[in-house]
Amino acid sequence: DISDNKITGSIPPSIGDLEHLLKLYLSFPLFL
C-alpha cells in the first residue's frame, strides 16, 4: 500500500516540485 501510494502520488508532486523550482528560479534574480 505504501509503495503503491508512492507510485500514484509521485506524479502530481513531481509537477508541483517543477512549479516550485520554476518559482524559485524566477524569484532568485530578484533576490540577487
NUKOLTI-920168 format. One record per residue (C-alpha): y, x, z. Coordinates in pm, whole numbers, plus 50000, padded with zeros to 5 digits. Layout:
REM NUKOLTI-920168
YXZ;...
REM end
This chain:
REM NUKOLTI-920168
500005000050000;502365028450086;501675047849765;501975015849559;505305008649724;506475043649636;505485039049271;507075004749230;510095014649440;510615048149270;512115033848951;515105014249090;516055041749342;515965067649063;518565047248875;520585043749194;520355081449252;521575088148898;524505064648954;525225081349288;525085116149130;527375104848847;529875091449100;529685124249293;530225144748977;533145122348877;534735125049221;534165162549258;537035172849022;539355150449226;538485169749543;538635203449369;
REM end
